[in-house]
Amino acid sequence: MRIDTTVRDVMHREFLGVSESDPLADAAALLVEEGTDCLVVLRGGEAVGRLAARDALAAVLEDDVDDATVGSVMRPPLPTVAPDDGVRAVEERLVAEGVDRVVVVVDGEAVGVVTARDSLAVGAVREDDPAEEPAVDADARNGARLETTRAGTADAAPGSDRARTASSTDAAGSPTQGVCEVCGTLAPELADANGQAICPNCREV
């Protein structure tokens, strides 16, 4: 697999976005309709926050959505990357910041999104891999197909083989990192709990 794969090669140019003034109830409905766990909050073309599904759900459970807006419950914006950044650098950023996606920005404007599953699917050669390693189809390596939402955001269906095998391995075949099935973040180490691969943070909940 090419080691010079860039964000531009894998990013989703269509992604789910809302504005700060949008009704929270509408945003929550969009989360459910599209089967995603995060929306990018935009002010014009600038990404100014993110709406997590858990925050929207918490507001719904508190019966506090009638007059609530996205801006009242949104979190700080996702990390940003440039189209020419390498995918390996993105992978390291996802792990370091504990998020499941980054926003691609050009001149301050959001132009795409890269998810943790995108970075794993690329299967970029690691430093300790042989330079002559032949290219391997990412889906064949992970043993399952990659499912994409209508808005272009790549997500694995809950309970699918893809979700259970979304971890990369080193040259010796030992697990190195993967996507947590509970929170969706890219974690350096996963453990099996009730048939799910989860990260250390979710194991502590």
C-alpha positions in Angstrom: 0.0 0.0 0.0 1.3 3.5 -0.8 2.9 5.2 2.1 2.2 8.7 0.6 -1.6 8.5 0.9 -2.9 11.9 1.8 -6.1 13.2 3.4 -7.2 14.4 0.0 -7.2 10.7 -1.2 -9.6 9.4 1.5 -11.7 12.3 2.8 -15.4 12.5 2.4 -16.3 15.7 0.6 -19.9 15.3 1.6 -20.6 15.3 5.4 -23.3 16.1 7.8 -23.4 19.6 9.1 -25.8 21.8 11.1 -25.7 25.4 12.3 -25.7 26.8 15.9 -29.2 28.1 15.5 -30.8 24.9 14.2 -33.4 23.4 16.6 -31.8 20.6 18.7 -34.8 18.4 18.0 -34.2 18.6 14.2 -30.5 17.8 14.7 -31.3 14.9 16.9 -33.7 13.5 14.2 -30.9 13.9 11.6 -28.5 11.9 13.8 -31.0 9.1 14.0 -32.0 9.3 10.3 -28.4 9.1 9.1 -27.2 6.6 11.7 -24.2 8.7 12.7 -23.0 9.7 16.2 -21.6 13.2 15.4 -22.6 16.3 13.4 -20.2 19.1 12.4 -21.5 22.5 13.6 -20.9 25.2 11.0 -20.9 29.0 11.0 -20.9 29.8 7.4 -18.1 27.5 6.1 -16.2 27.4 9.4 -16.4 24.4 11.7 -17.1 25.9 15.2 -18.3 22.9 17.1 -19.6 19.4 17.1 -22.9 17.8 18.2 -22.4 14.4 19.7 -25.3 11.9 19.7 -24.9 11.3 23.5 -25.4 15.1 24.2 -28.5 15.3 22.0 -29.8 12.2 23.8 -29.1 13.6 27.2 -31.1 16.7 26.3 -34.0 14.6 25.0 -34.1 12.6 28.2 -34.2 15.8 30.2 -37.2 17.0 28.1 -35.2 20.0 27.3 -35.4 20.2 23.5 -38.5 22.3 22.8 -36.6 25.6 22.6 -33.1 24.3 22.6 -30.7 24.9 19.8 -27.6 23.1 18.6 -25.5 25.9 20.0 -26.7 25.3 23.5 -25.3 21.8 23.8 -22.6 21.6 21.2 -19.0 20.7 22.1 -15.7 22.3 21.0 -14.9 21.8 17.3 -13.2 18.7 16.1 -9.4 18.7 15.3 -8.6 20.0 11.8 -6.2 18.8 9.1 -5.2 19.9 5.7 -5.9 18.0 2.5 -2.1 17.4 1.9 -1.5 16.0 5.4 -0.5 12.3 5.5 -3.1 9.7 6.6 -0.6 8.3 9.2 -0.4 11.8 10.8 -4.2 11.9 11.0 -4.3 8.4 12.6 -1.9 9.6 15.3 -4.0 12.8 15.8 -7.2 10.7 16.3 -5.5 8.6 19.0 -3.9 11.5 20.7 -7.1 13.6 20.9 -9.5 10.7 21.6 -11.9 11.5 18.7 -13.4 9.4 15.9 -13.0 11.9 13.1 -11.3 15.1 12.0 -12.4 18.0 9.8 -10.5 18.8 6.6 -10.0 22.6 6.3 -8.8 24.9 3.5 -8.5 28.6 4.1 -10.5 28.3 7.3 -13.4 26.5 5.6 -14.5 22.9 6.2 -14.3 20.9 3.0 -14.5 17.3 4.2 -14.2 14.8 7.0 -11.9 11.8 7.7 -13.1 9.2 10.2 -11.1 6.7 12.2 -12.4 3.9 10.1 -11.2 5.7 6.9 -7.6 5.8 8.3 -7.7 2.1 9.2 -9.1 1.2 5.8 -6.2 2.8 4.1 -3.8 0.3 5.6 -0.8 2.5 5.1 2.6 0.7 5.5 4.0 1.1 9.1 7.6 1.9 9.8 8.4 -1.7 10.7 6.7 -3.2 7.6 8.8 -4.4 4.7 9.2 -1.8 2.0 8.3 -4.4 -0.6 5.0 -5.3 1.0 2.4 -5.8 -1.8 -0.7 -3.8 -1.9 -3.6 -5.5 -0.1 -7.2 -4.4 -0.4 -8.2 -2.8 2.9 -11.6 -4.5 3.0 -10.1 -7.9 2.4 -7.5 -7.3 5.1 -10.3 -6.4 7.6 -12.5 -9.3 6.5 -15.7 -7.2 5.9 -17.1 -4.6 3.7 -17.1 -0.9 4.5 -20.6 0.6 4.7 -21.1 4.3 3.8 -24.0 6.4 4.9 -26.1 8.4 2.4 -24.2 11.6 3.3 -20.8 9.9 2.6 -19.7 9.2 6.1 -18.1 5.8 6.5 -19.5 3.8 9.4 -19.5 0.2 10.3 -22.9 -1.3 11.0 -23.3 -2.2 14.7 -22.4 -5.8 15.4 -21.0 -6.4 12.0 -17.8 -8.3 11.3 -16.3 -5.0 10.2 -16.9 -3.5 13.6 -15.4 -6.5 15.4 -12.3 -6.7 13.3 -11.6 -3.0 12.9 -8.1 -3.1 14.4 -4.7 -3.0 12.8 -1.8 -5.3 13.5 1.9 -5.0 13.5 4.4 -7.2 11.5 4.1 -10.0 14.1 0.3 -10.1 13.9 -0.3 -8.5 17.3 -3.2 -6.0 17.7 -2.0 -2.4 17.8 -5.0 -0.2 17.6 -8.6 -0.1 16.4 -12.0 1.6 16.6 -14.0 1.2 19.8 -17.5 -0.1 19.2 -19.0 2.0 22.0 -17.6 5.5 21.5 -16.2 5.1 18.0 -12.7 6.5 18.8 -9.5 5.2 17.5 -7.7 3.6 20.5 -4.2 2.1 20.8 -5.6 -1.0 22.6 -9.0 -2.7 22.6 -10.4 -5.4 24.8 -13.4 -7.8 24.3 -16.4 -7.1 26.6 -19.6 -9.0 26.0 -18.7 -9.6 22.4 -17.7 -5.9 21.7 -14.3 -4.4 21.1 -14.0 -1.5 23.5 -11.3 1.0 24.5 -9.9 1.5 28.0 -12.1 4.6 28.7 -15.3 2.7 27.9 -14.2 -0.2 30.0 -14.1 2.1 33.0 -17.7 3.3 32.5 
